[in-house]
Amino acid sequence: QVQLKESGGGLVQPGGSLTLSCEVAGFIFSMTDMAWYRQAPGKERELVASISSGAELNYADSVQGRFIISRFNDKNTVTLQMNSLKPEDTGVYYCNALPRGWSQAYWGQGTQVTVTS
């Protein structure tokens, strides 16, 4: 059974930091491309950062230099370290998994991040 369990969201002041975690089960994590998306109220879901099974990285321009995505294959976990947070980073953050060779991607339930003073 495929499961993606996110944690680490919360309320933070501008300039602060948060780290999100996503623990996965049900597929071979080391052969899975992972990503974080976010959705702000009234907006479409957008890609924040991704890390391939080969550890290739990709970041949205809006978070480049502030966010770091990492994967820990021994723990079936992907993290998103978010620094210098801005109010526009507010939204629901979703973990996404695309196992190599599978036709379907999977989503976590989402975790709320709110940046406000």
C-alpha positions in Angstrom: 0.0 0.0 0.0 1.4 3.3 -1.1 1.6 5.9 1.7 3.1 9.4 1.9 3.1 11.0 5.3 4.0 14.6 5.7 4.9 16.5 8.8 6.6 19.7 10.0 4.2 22.4 8.9 3.2 25.2 11.1 3.1 28.9 11.8 6.3 31.0 11.5 7.3 34.6 11.3 8.8 36.1 8.2 12.5 35.4 8.1 12.0 32.2 10.0 12.7 28.6 9.1 10.8 25.3 8.9 11.6 21.8 7.8 9.1 19.6 6.2 9.4 15.8 6.1 7.7 13.2 4.0 8.0 9.5 4.9 7.0 7.1 2.2 6.1 3.4 2.0 4.8 1.0 -0.7 7.5 1.4 -3.3 11.3 1.3 -3.8 12.2 4.8 -2.5 15.7 4.8 -4.0 14.1 4.4 -7.5 11.5 7.1 -7.0 11.6 10.8 -8.1 10.4 13.0 -5.2 9.0 16.5 -5.2 7.4 19.1 -3.0 4.5 21.2 -4.4 2.5 23.9 -2.7 -0.9 25.5 -3.2 -1.8 28.9 -1.9 -5.4 30.0 -1.4 -7.1 30.7 -4.7 -4.0 29.6 -6.7 -3.0 26.5 -8.6 -0.7 24.0 -7.2 2.9 24.7 -8.1 6.2 22.8 -8.1 8.5 24.0 -5.3 11.4 21.6 -5.5 12.2 18.2 -6.8 15.0 15.6 -6.4 15.3 12.6 -8.8 16.3 9.1 -7.9 19.7 10.1 -9.1 19.7 13.2 -6.8 19.3 15.7 -9.5 17.8 18.9 -8.1 15.3 21.4 -9.4 13.9 24.5 -7.7 11.3 27.1 -8.5 12.9 30.5 -9.1 10.9 31.9 -6.1 12.6 29.6 -3.6 16.1 29.2 -5.2 18.7 29.9 -2.6 16.3 29.7 0.3 14.9 26.1 0.2 16.9 22.9 0.2 15.4 19.5 -0.8 17.1 16.4 0.4 16.5 12.7 0.3 17.5 9.9 2.8 17.2 6.6 1.0 17.9 4.6 4.2 14.9 6.3 5.9 12.5 6.4 2.9 12.3 10.1 3.6 12.5 13.4 1.7 12.8 16.7 3.5 12.3 20.4 2.5 14.3 22.8 4.6 12.8 26.3 4.2 14.8 29.3 5.2 14.2 33.1 5.1 10.5 32.4 4.8 8.2 35.0 3.3 4.4 35.6 3.6 4.1 34.5 0.0 5.4 31.1 0.9 2.2 30.5 2.8 0.2 27.5 1.5 -0.4 23.8 1.8 2.7 21.8 0.9 2.3 18.4 -0.7 4.8 15.6 -1.1 4.8 13.9 -4.5 6.3 10.6 -5.5 6.8 9.2 -9.0 8.3 5.7 -8.9 10.4 5.0 -12.0 8.5 2.9 -14.4 5.2 3.5 -12.8 2.5 5.5 -14.7 1.0 7.1 -11.7 2.3 9.7 -9.3 1.2 9.7 -5.6 0.4 12.6 -3.3 0.6 13.1 0.5 -2.3 14.7 2.4 -0.6 18.1 2.6 0.7 20.1 5.5 -0.1 23.8 6.2 2.7 26.4 6.3 1.7 29.9 7.3 4.2 32.8 7.3 2.9 35.8 9.1 3.9 38.4 11.6 
